[in-house]
Amino acid sequence: MEAVVEKKLGDIVNLISGVSHEYTRDRIEIRISAGAVKNGLTFEKMKTFISEMLLKEFPFIEAVSVHIYTDREAVKAGLKIARKIYEKRDERAISMHDEEAGKFYGCKICQISSPSHVCIITPDRPSVCGTINWFEAAASAAANPDGPVFEIEKGEVLDEAGGEYAGVNRALITESGGENERVLLYSLIENPHTTGSVFEIVAFFIPEINGIGLIDRSSKTPSVNCLTFEEMMIFTGYGAQISGFSGVGEMYLLSEKFMRKEGGWENVVWISHSLKDKLIQKIESKNPKRYEKLLSRIRLIPTEKDVKNLDALADYWNRHE
């Protein structure tokens, strides 16, 4: 249940006046305004508030101890520990598939900023923010049935290729307040999964060549469609269901179900350089044989360093196909 608590920490910190918390896992950025400090905000007060809110939000937590690290070397040491934990979580997450699960799970943590967003968490599709996988969602729902993570009966399979389930649609209608009625878990174009306020990657459709593009948050240059991550984030996030745009977690990229309705990785035609490098390093260090075909495809996909516009992208694939 650690991942669920971690995800909620961001919302708790954002409740403190003059403090902002963004992103997840090891990419977190916390800003404290000079005005908040002038008005009396201290680390001790922050620690007390975080402790009280965690106890209030999660009844299964019996005691809390909060430590805030500001020493750079201490933070680096903590990051090494955290990243090893993330690796173990990710390895477990890819050990199961949607067909094997009796139930899926929903998460409403992001509804504080995105009221109509409901995250559907399955073995093949972890949370959009990349923080919570199916195993962690199951543990959270069992320990805290009245909490933000809840069970979803899969129901009848309505579209196998696109990942549409009758039970998921019913839950979506209820939990989104009727704002969204259908979702295809493995589609980017037809009723795609909604996106909350925090996500790692934008998957976007490129109609000019009928392909998929991927850009991650750390990319600071525009994508091949001339939009930056921040610009696409504005209309991709906050619970709107926009055909051709969807936020995704990094682990979903390694799933066999990744955007299967539109051809998956075989139809990814552009990727940001930072994301490409990260994926290659991750696969090479973990299980290159398992993902040999995917690794070969990723190496072929151009980045902003290879093509500068849509015409150049079309020319690139004309040469490589």
Contacts in CASP RR format, 6 or more apart in sequence:
PFRMAT RR
TARGET T0000
AUTHOR 0000-0000-0000
METHOD contacts of the structure
MODEL  1
MEAVVEKKLGDIVNLISGVSHEYTRDRIEIRISAGAVKNGLTFEKMKTFI
SEMLLKEFPFIEAVSVHIYTDREAVKAGLKIARKIYEKRDERAISMHDEE
AGKFYGCKICQISSPSHVCIITPDRPSVCGTINWFEAAASAAANPDGPVF
EIEKGEVLDEAGGEYAGVNRALITESGGENERVLLYSLIENPHTTGSVFE
IVAFFIPEINGIGLIDRSSKTPSVNCLTFEEMMIFTGYGAQISGFSGVGE
MYLLSEKFMRKEGGWENVVWISHSLKDKLIQKIESKNPKRYEKLLSRIRL
IPTEKDVKNLDALADYWNRHE
1 60 0 8 1.000
1 136 0 8 1.000
1 139 0 8 1.000
1 140 0 8 1.000
1 143 0 8 1.000
2 85 0 8 1.000
2 136 0 8 1.000
3 89 0 8 1.000
3 131 0 8 1.000
3 132 0 8 1.000
3 133 0 8 1.000
3 136 0 8 1.000
4 109 0 8 1.000
4 132 0 8 1.000
4 136 0 8 1.000
4 137 0 8 1.000
4 139 0 8 1.000
4 140 0 8 1.000
4 148 0 8 1.000
4 149 0 8 1.000
5 54 0 8 1.000
5 58 0 8 1.000
5 61 0 8 1.000
6 24 0 8 1.000
6 25 0 8 1.000
6 131 0 8 1.000
7 24 0 8 1.000
7 107 0 8 1.000
7 109 0 8 1.000
7 127 0 8 1.000
7 129 0 8 1.000
7 131 0 8 1.000
7 132 0 8 1.000
8 54 0 8 1.000
8 57 0 8 1.000
8 58 0 8 1.000
8 109 0 8 1.000
8 148 0 8 1.000
9 21 0 8 1.000
9 50 0 8 1.000
9 54 0 8 1.000
10 21 0 8 1.000
11 21 0 8 1.000
11 109 0 8 1.000
11 112 0 8 1.000
12 49 0 8 1.000
12 50 0 8 1.000
12 53 0 8 1.000
12 54 0 8 1.000
12 57 0 8 1.000
13 19 0 8 1.000
13 20 0 8 1.000
13 21 0 8 1.000
13 30 0 8 1.000
13 46 0 8 1.000
13 50 0 8 1.000
14 20 0 8 1.000
14 21 0 8 1.000
15 49 0 8 1.000
15 53 0 8 1.000
16 36 0 8 1.000
16 41 0 8 1.000
16 46 0 8 1.000
16 49 0 8 1.000
17 36 0 8 1.000
17 39 0 8 1.000
17 41 0 8 1.000
18 32 0 8 1.000
18 33 0 8 1.000
18 35 0 8 1.000
18 36 0 8 1.000
18 41 0 8 1.000
19 30 0 8 1.000
19 31 0 8 1.000
19 32 0 8 1.000
19 33 0 8 1.000
19 36 0 8 1.000
19 41 0 8 1.000
19 46 0 8 1.000
20 29 0 8 1.000
20 30 0 8 1.000
20 31 0 8 1.000
21 28 0 8 1.000
21 29 0 8 1.000
21 30 0 8 1.000
22 28 0 8 1.000
22 29 0 8 1.000
22 30 0 8 1.000
22 198 0 8 1.000
23 29 0 8 1.000
23 198 0 8 1.000
23 217 0 8 1.000
24 129 0 8 1.000
24 130 0 8 1.000
24 131 0 8 1.000
24 198 0 8 1.000
24 200 0 8 1.000
25 82 0 8 1.000
25 86 0 8 1.000
25 130 0 8 1.000
25 131 0 8 1.000
26 79 0 8 1.000
26 82 0 8 1.000
26 83 0 8 1.000
26 86 0 8 1.000
27 200 0 8 1.000
27 217 0 8 1.000
27 218 0 8 1.000
32 41 0 8 1.000
43 68 0 8 1.000
46 66 0 8 1.000
46 68 0 8 1.000
47 66 0 8 1.000
47 67 0 8 1.000
47 68 0 8 1.000
50 64 0 8 1.000
50 66 0 8 1.000
51 64 0 8 1.000
51 65 0 8 1.000
51 66 0 8 1.000
54 61 0 8 1.000
54 64 0 8 1.000
55 61 0 8 1.000
55 64 0 8 1.000
58 144 0 8 1.000
59 144 0 8 1.000
60 143 0 8 1.000
60 144 0 8 1.000
69 75 0 8 1.000
69 78 0 8 1.000
87 286 0 8 1.000
89 133 0 8 1.000
89 136 0 8 1.000
90 133 0 8 1.000
90 251 0 8 1.000
91 286 0 8 1.000
92 133 0 8 1.000
92 135 0 8 1.000
93 123 0 8 1.000
93 126 0 8 1.000
93 133 0 8 1.000
93 134 0 8 1.000
93 135 0 8 1.000
93 251 0 8 1.000
94 251 0 8 1.000
94 254 0 8 1.000
94 255 0 8 1.000
96 123 0 8 1.000
96 134 0 8 1.000
96 135 0 8 1.000
97 123 0 8 1.000
97 124 0 8 1.000
97 256 0 8 1.000
97 257 0 8 1.000
98 104 0 8 1.000
98 122 0 8 1.000
98 123 0 8 1.000
98 124 0 8 1.000
98 125 0 8 1.000
98 163 0 8 1.000
98 185 0 8 1.000
98 257 0 8 1.000
100 123 0 8 1.000
101 122 0 8 1.000
101 123 0 8 1.000
101 134 0 8 1.000
101 154 0 8 1.000
102 154 0 8 1.000
103 138 0 8 1.000
103 151 0 8 1.000
103 152 0 8 1.000
103 153 0 8 1.000
103 154 0 8 1.000
104 120 0 8 1.000
104 121 0 8 1.000
104 122 0 8 1.000
104 134 0 8 1.000
104 151 0 8 1.000
104 152 0 8 1.000
104 154 0 8 1.000
104 165 0 8 1.000
104 168 0 8 1.000
105 120 0 8 1.000
105 121 0 8 1.000
105 122 0 8 1.000
105 134 0 8 1.000
105 137 0 8 1.000
105 138 0 8 1.000
105 140 0 8 1.000
105 141 0 8 1.000
105 149 0 8 1.000
105 150 0 8 1.000
105 151 0 8 1.000
105 152 0 8 1.000
106 118 0 8 1.000
106 119 0 8 1.000
106 120 0 8 1.000
106 121 0 8 1.000
106 137 0 8 1.000
106 149 0 8 1.000
106 150 0 8 1.000
106 151 0 8 1.000
106 152 0 8 1.000
106 171 0 8 1.000
106 175 0 8 1.000
107 118 0 8 1.000
107 119 0 8 1.000
107 121 0 8 1.000
107 127 0 8 1.000
107 132 0 8 1.000
107 137 0 8 1.000
107 148 0 8 1.000
107 149 0 8 1.000
107 150 0 8 1.000
108 117 0 8 1.000
108 118 0 8 1.000
108 119 0 8 1.000
108 148 0 8 1.000
108 149 0 8 1.000
108 150 0 8 1.000
108 175 0 8 1.000
109 119 0 8 1.000
109 148 0 8 1.000
109 149 0 8 1.000
110 117 0 8 1.000
110 119 0 8 1.000
110 129 0 8 1.000
110 196 0 8 1.000
110 197 0 8 1.000
110 198 0 8 1.000
111 117 0 8 1.000
111 118 0 8 1.000
111 148 0 8 1.000
113 196 0 8 1.000
113 197 0 8 1.000
113 238 0 8 1.000
114 194 0 8 1.000
114 195 0 8 1.000
114 196 0 8 1.000
114 197 0 8 1.000
114 237 0 8 1.000
114 238 0 8 1.000
114 239 0 8 1.000
115 179 0 8 1.000
115 239 0 8 1.000
116 176 0 8 1.000
116 177 0 8 1.000
116 178 0 8 1.000
116 179 0 8 1.000
116 180 0 8 1.000
116 194 0 8 1.000
116 239 0 8 1.000
116 240 0 8 1.000
117 176 0 8 1.000
117 194 0 8 1.000
117 195 0 8 1.000
117 196 0 8 1.000
117 197 0 8 1.000
117 237 0 8 1.000
117 238 0 8 1.000
117 239 0 8 1.000
118 171 0 8 1.000
118 172 0 8 1.000
118 175 0 8 1.000
118 176 0 8 1.000
118 180 0 8 1.000
118 194 0 8 1.000
119 127 0 8 1.000
119 128 0 8 1.000
119 129 0 8 1.000
119 132 0 8 1.000
119 193 0 8 1.000
119 196 0 8 1.000
120 152 0 8 1.000
120 168 0 8 1.000
120 171 0 8 1.000
120 172 0 8 1.000
120 183 0 8 1.000
120 185 0 8 1.000
120 193 0 8 1.000
121 127 0 8 1.000
121 132 0 8 1.000
121 133 0 8 1.000
121 134 0 8 1.000
121 137 0 8 1.000
121 149 0 8 1.000
122 134 0 8 1.000
122 185 0 8 1.000
123 133 0 8 1.000
123 134 0 8 1.000
124 185 0 8 1.000
124 252 0 8 1.000
124 255 0 8 1.000
124 256 0 8 1.000
124 257 0 8 1.000
125 185 0 8 1.000
125 186 0 8 1.000
125 193 0 8 1.000
125 252 0 8 1.000
125 255 0 8 1.000
125 257 0 8 1.000
126 132 0 8 1.000
126 133 0 8 1.000
126 134 0 8 1.000
126 249 0 8 1.000
126 251 0 8 1.000
126 252 0 8 1.000
127 133 0 8 1.000
127 137 0 8 1.000
127 249 0 8 1.000
128 193 0 8 1.000
128 195 0 8 1.000
128 196 0 8 1.000
128 198 0 8 1.000
128 199 0 8 1.000
128 247 0 8 1.000
128 248 0 8 1.000
128 249 0 8 1.000
129 196 0 8 1.000
129 198 0 8 1.000
129 199 0 8 1.000
129 200 0 8 1.000
129 249 0 8 1.000
130 199 0 8 1.000
130 200 0 8 1.000
130 249 0 8 1.000
130 250 0 8 1.000
130 251 0 8 1.000
130 252 0 8 1.000
132 140 0 8 1.000
132 149 0 8 1.000
133 251 0 8 1.000
137 149 0 8 1.000
140 147 0 8 1.000
140 149 0 8 1.000
141 147 0 8 1.000
141 149 0 8 1.000
141 150 0 8 1.000
141 151 0 8 1.000
150 175 0 8 1.000
152 167 0 8 1.000
152 168 0 8 1.000
152 171 0 8 1.000
153 167 0 8 1.000
153 171 0 8 1.000
154 165 0 8 1.000
154 167 0 8 1.000
154 168 0 8 1.000
155 165 0 8 1.000
155 166 0 8 1.000
155 167 0 8 1.000
155 168 0 8 1.000
156 165 0 8 1.000
156 166 0 8 1.000
156 167 0 8 1.000
157 163 0 8 1.000
157 164 0 8 1.000
157 165 0 8 1.000
157 166 0 8 1.000
158 164 0 8 1.000
158 165 0 8 1.000
158 166 0 8 1.000
158 169 0 8 1.000
159 184 0 8 1.000
159 261 0 8 1.000
161 186 0 8 1.000
161 260 0 8 1.000
161 261 0 8 1.000
162 184 0 8 1.000
162 185 0 8 1.000
162 186 0 8 1.000
162 187 0 8 1.000
162 190 0 8 1.000
162 260 0 8 1.000
162 261 0 8 1.000
163 184 0 8 1.000
163 185 0 8 1.000
163 186 0 8 1.000
163 187 0 8 1.000
163 257 0 8 1.000
163 260 0 8 1.000
163 261 0 8 1.000
164 182 0 8 1.000
164 183 0 8 1.000
164 184 0 8 1.000
164 185 0 8 1.000
164 191 0 8 1.000
165 185 0 8 1.000
168 183 0 8 1.000
168 185 0 8 1.000
169 181 0 8 1.000
169 182 0 8 1.000
169 183 0 8 1.000
172 180 0 8 1.000
172 181 0 8 1.000
172 182 0 8 1.000
172 183 0 8 1.000
173 180 0 8 1.000
173 181 0 8 1.000
176 194 0 8 1.000
179 239 0 8 1.000
180 191 0 8 1.000
180 194 0 8 1.000
180 239 0 8 1.000
180 241 0 8 1.000
182 191 0 8 1.000
183 191 0 8 1.000
183 192 0 8 1.000
183 193 0 8 1.000
183 194 0 8 1.000
183 241 0 8 1.000
184 190 0 8 1.000
184 191 0 8 1.000
184 192 0 8 1.000
184 193 0 8 1.000
184 261 0 8 1.000
185 193 0 8 1.000
185 257 0 8 1.000
186 257 0 8 1.000
186 258 0 8 1.000
186 259 0 8 1.000
186 260 0 8 1.000
186 261 0 8 1.000
187 259 0 8 1.000
187 260 0 8 1.000
187 261 0 8 1.000
187 262 0 8 1.000
188 203 0 8 1.000
188 204 0 8 1.000
188 205 0 8 1.000
188 212 0 8 1.000
188 244 0 8 1.000
188 245 0 8 1.000
188 246 0 8 1.000
188 259 0 8 1.000
188 261 0 8 1.000
188 262 0 8 1.000
189 205 0 8 1.000
189 243 0 8 1.000
189 244 0 8 1.000
189 261 0 8 1.000
189 262 0 8 1.000
190 243 0 8 1.000
190 261 0 8 1.000
191 241 0 8 1.000
191 243 0 8 1.000
192 241 0 8 1.000
192 242 0 8 1.000
192 243 0 8 1.000
192 244 0 8 1.000
192 245 0 8 1.000
192 246 0 8 1.000
193 246 0 8 1.000
193 247 0 8 1.000
193 248 0 8 1.000
194 237 0 8 1.000
194 239 0 8 1.000
194 240 0 8 1.000
194 241 0 8 1.000
194 246 0 8 1.000
195 236 0 8 1.000
195 237 0 8 1.000
195 238 0 8 1.000
195 239 0 8 1.000
195 240 0 8 1.000
195 245 0 8 1.000
195 246 0 8 1.000
195 247 0 8 1.000
196 237 0 8 1.000
196 238 0 8 1.000
196 239 0 8 1.000
197 237 0 8 1.000
197 238 0 8 1.000
199 217 0 8 1.000
199 233 0 8 1.000
199 236 0 8 1.000
199 237 0 8 1.000
199 247 0 8 1.000
199 248 0 8 1.000
199 249 0 8 1.000
200 216 0 8 1.000
200 217 0 8 1.000
200 247 0 8 1.000
200 248 0 8 1.000
200 249 0 8 1.000
200 250 0 8 1.000
201 214 0 8 1.000
201 215 0 8 1.000
201 216 0 8 1.000
201 217 0 8 1.000
201 247 0 8 1.000
201 248 0 8 1.000
201 249 0 8 1.000
201 250 0 8 1.000
201 253 0 8 1.000
201 275 0 8 1.000
202 214 0 8 1.000
202 215 0 8 1.000
202 229 0 8 1.000
202 232 0 8 1.000
202 233 0 8 1.000
202 236 0 8 1.000
202 245 0 8 1.000
202 246 0 8 1.000
202 247 0 8 1.000
202 248 0 8 1.000
203 212 0 8 1.000
203 213 0 8 1.000
203 214 0 8 1.000
203 244 0 8 1.000
203 245 0 8 1.000
203 246 0 8 1.000
203 247 0 8 1.000
203 248 0 8 1.000
203 259 0 8 1.000
204 212 0 8 1.000
204 213 0 8 1.000
204 214 0 8 1.000
204 215 0 8 1.000
204 223 0 8 1.000
204 225 0 8 1.000
204 232 0 8 1.000
204 236 0 8 1.000
204 244 0 8 1.000
204 245 0 8 1.000
205 211 0 8 1.000
205 212 0 8 1.000
205 213 0 8 1.000
205 243 0 8 1.000
205 244 0 8 1.000
205 245 0 8 1.000
205 262 0 8 1.000
206 212 0 8 1.000
206 213 0 8 1.000
206 224 0 8 1.000
206 225 0 8 1.000
206 269 0 8 1.000
206 270 0 8 1.000
206 310 0 8 1.000
206 313 0 8 1.000
208 310 0 8 1.000
208 313 0 8 1.000
208 314 0 8 1.000
209 269 0 8 1.000
209 310 0 8 1.000
209 313 0 8 1.000
209 314 0 8 1.000
209 317 0 8 1.000
210 267 0 8 1.000
211 262 0 8 1.000
211 267 0 8 1.000
211 268 0 8 1.000
211 269 0 8 1.000
212 259 0 8 1.000
212 262 0 8 1.000
212 264 0 8 1.000
212 267 0 8 1.000
212 268 0 8 1.000
212 269 0 8 1.000
213 223 0 8 1.000
213 224 0 8 1.000
213 268 0 8 1.000
213 269 0 8 1.000
213 270 0 8 1.000
213 271 0 8 1.000
214 253 0 8 1.000
214 268 0 8 1.000
214 270 0 8 1.000
214 271 0 8 1.000
214 272 0 8 1.000
214 275 0 8 1.000
215 223 0 8 1.000
215 228 0 8 1.000
215 229 0 8 1.000
215 232 0 8 1.000
215 271 0 8 1.000
215 272 0 8 1.000
215 275 0 8 1.000
216 229 0 8 1.000
216 250 0 8 1.000
216 272 0 8 1.000
216 274 0 8 1.000
216 275 0 8 1.000
216 278 0 8 1.000
217 229 0 8 1.000
218 274 0 8 1.000
218 275 0 8 1.000
219 228 0 8 1.000
219 229 0 8 1.000
219 272 0 8 1.000
219 273 0 8 1.000
219 274 0 8 1.000
219 275 0 8 1.000
219 304 0 8 1.000
220 228 0 8 1.000
221 228 0 8 1.000
221 272 0 8 1.000
221 304 0 8 1.000
222 228 0 8 1.000
222 231 0 8 1.000
222 304 0 8 1.000
223 229 0 8 1.000
223 232 0 8 1.000
223 270 0 8 1.000
223 272 0 8 1.000
223 304 0 8 1.000
224 270 0 8 1.000
224 304 0 8 1.000
224 307 0 8 1.000
224 308 0 8 1.000
224 309 0 8 1.000
224 310 0 8 1.000
224 313 0 8 1.000
225 310 0 8 1.000
226 309 0 8 1.000
229 272 0 8 1.000
232 245 0 8 1.000
235 242 0 8 1.000
235 245 0 8 1.000
236 242 0 8 1.000
236 245 0 8 1.000
236 246 0 8 1.000
236 247 0 8 1.000
237 247 0 8 1.000
248 258 0 8 1.000
250 278 0 8 1.000
252 258 0 8 1.000
253 279 0 8 1.000
254 283 0 8 1.000
254 291 0 8 1.000
254 294 0 8 1.000
258 264 0 8 1.000
258 265 0 8 1.000
259 267 0 8 1.000
259 268 0 8 1.000
265 294 0 8 1.000
265 297 0 8 1.000
265 298 0 8 1.000
266 297 0 8 1.000
268 297 0 8 1.000
268 301 0 8 1.000
269 301 0 8 1.000
269 302 0 8 1.000
269 313 0 8 1.000
269 317 0 8 1.000
270 301 0 8 1.000
270 302 0 8 1.000
270 303 0 8 1.000
270 307 0 8 1.000
270 313 0 8 1.000
271 298 0 8 1.000
271 301 0 8 1.000
271 302 0 8 1.000
271 303 0 8 1.000
272 303 0 8 1.000
272 304 0 8 1.000
273 303 0 8 1.000
273 304 0 8 1.000
273 305 0 8 1.000
276 298 0 8 1.000
276 301 0 8 1.000
276 303 0 8 1.000
279 298 0 8 1.000
280 295 0 8 1.000
280 298 0 8 1.000
280 299 0 8 1.000
283 291 0 8 1.000
283 294 0 8 1.000
283 295 0 8 1.000
283 298 0 8 1.000
284 295 0 8 1.000
288 295 0 8 1.000
300 320 0 8 1.000
302 313 0 8 1.000
302 316 0 8 1.000
306 316 0 8 1.000
307 313 0 8 1.000
307 315 0 8 1.000
307 316 0 8 1.000
END
